[in-house]
Amino acid sequence: MSNPFLFLEYEPAFESLGDDYYDVVAAASFPLHILRFRNDELLLKLGIDPQETQDLDFIEAFGKFESVTRFLAMRYHGYQFGEYNPGLGDGRGFLYGQVRGIDGELYDFGTKGSGTTPYSRHADGRLTLKGGVREVLAAEALHRQGVRTSRCLSLIETGEKLWRGDEPSPTRSSVMVRMSRSHIRFGTFERLHYFGRPDLIKKLLDHVVEIYYPHLLDSGDRFVAFYGELVQRVATLAAQWMAAGFCHGVLNTDNMSITGESFDYGPYAFMPTYDRSFTAAYFDYGRLYCYGNQPLICRGNLELLQKPLSMVADSDSLKQALDNFFDYYGQAYQQLILKKLGFPEAQVSEPEELIKLTIDLLKDNTVGYHDFFSQLREGFTPLWRDDETEILKDIGDLKHLVPWRHLYYHHLQSKSRAEMEQMKQTLKQYNPTTILLRPAIEAVWEPIAAADDWEAFYQLLNQIRSE
């Protein structure tokens, strides 16, 4: 039976730009190939029947790297913790290929842990198995919460021993394939600015608009229009992270996608209790990329992107477009928190006070961020509309609970029985009960590390997806 991945109609969209943007590389050869994760949901988006796709097909394409395409290590720079780094680029991965989904959109297959490239510097180009497991879980959990995110197509254990300073060594190796809208980053443009190449910036912008923003092709100034929409997408993404209680951890410009999609999950974490200073990366000593800073950092990265774009677009127009960031962010965050509270936005008049009281309650108490919304989801009943004291009656004695409960009760008074049922469904949709707090991830990894027992990993994945 033919391998479906080798018979997809790959499009050389990025490759057609020319070798100013990438290096052709080879994949590493690995001593072992064990498929640990395959994403059958993504196969359906590609028009591939999971029932007709064997584990060996994944291994051949994404472990042994049989392919009908050239592998491209993409060139980019980036601001890392505020410092410009011209020594970046795909150092342990490459663009495997690009293919249309059944929705007509172009998707990238990008590898992680597939070997060294000209940009590996002194690193080994590998991915730890634990790092692969963490990225699979992060992408699926964020997808479940409605975050616009890349997802993992496959994870294959590769049988090598790796030495890492941030985890017990030697540790096991893996190679992962990520499916996303694009791997073009803010840093892709920043590199071209560094080398003073407005011609290559314009060429890349034309490509980005044509492939990812085709509805802007007839705009008067399509580059400014692209930037304006990117501002809105990134502001919305930041709001999605914040509502999900998620801290990305490493918001360098080389980790920011030009499609406004979340990707590349290294030292991420979901915060246990509401804490704006909560920081995911152990090496972020100054808490630059802490949870509460994420909207500001995203805006700052968009502002840095104006440097290369202003070589070919009007700088004043770019600045004006960025002025809308916090309006976009505020609107998106308000909508998401209202939905976590069970309210479609249009059903709440003057919602600002309810949202403020909710955040104050979470901030000034030790109740878990996710536990609060989970208890709201599990306890919600039409009786709450009739008796204010029934609302979260078992949650304990919390500061701000009485005024919060009274205001929540007030907003329920105008709801019909059908609207109350709709609220119940909204609470279920926007408040999963399975959350990837650090202990949950460690509880999955420990049996894998100790006894090669993957049952807890697959159970957790099923729980995330089936809620």
ABEGO torsion letter per residue (X at the ends): XBBAAAABBBBAAAAAAEAAABBBBBBBBBABBBBABBBAAAAAAAGBBAAABBAAAAAAAAAAGBBABBBBBBBBBEBBGGBBBAABEBAABBBAEBBBBAAGBBBBBBBBGAEBBAAAEABAGBBBAAAAAAAAAAAAAAAAAGBBBBBBABBBBAGBBBBBAABBOBBBBBBBBBBBABABBAAAAAAAAAAGBAAAAAAAAAAAAAAABAAAAABABAAAAAAAAAAAAAAAAAAAAAAAGBBAGBBBAAABBAAGBBBGBBABBBBABBBAABBABAABAAGAABAAAAAAAAAAAAAAAAAAAAAABBAAAAAAAAAAAAAAAAAAAAAAAAAAAGBBAAABBGAAAAAAAAAAAAAABABBAAAAAAAAAAABBAAAAABAAABGAAAEBBBGAAAAAAAAAAAAAABBAAAAAAAAAAAAAABBABBBBAAAAAAAAAAAAAAGBAAAAAAAAAAAAAX
